[in-house]
Amino acid sequence: MRELNRWRRFGAVLVLVATALATSGYIGPGAGAGAIAVLIAVVLAVLLLFVGVFWYPIKRMARSRRSKASAEEDAGR
């Protein structure tokens, strides 16, 4: 009798594990779209980070050099 209970428990656990694995493989359309949106947002955030850290200081430096060159040119006239 004790051996039979052990096999019943094993069978019940096996059925629960098998059904849990089968249902956890499904990703609905809302979750998939959300995952894609998060991926796009992360890529854009990294791109904007690089723009903010590198592009704007370089742009500001180029603009200041241009304004200094034009001011020196105006002073030379």
Secondary structure, DSSP 8 states (H G I E B T S, - for coil): -HHHHHHHHHHHHHHHHHHHHHHTT---HHHHHHHHHHHHHHHHHHHHHHIIIIIHHHHHHHHHHHHHHHHHHHHH-
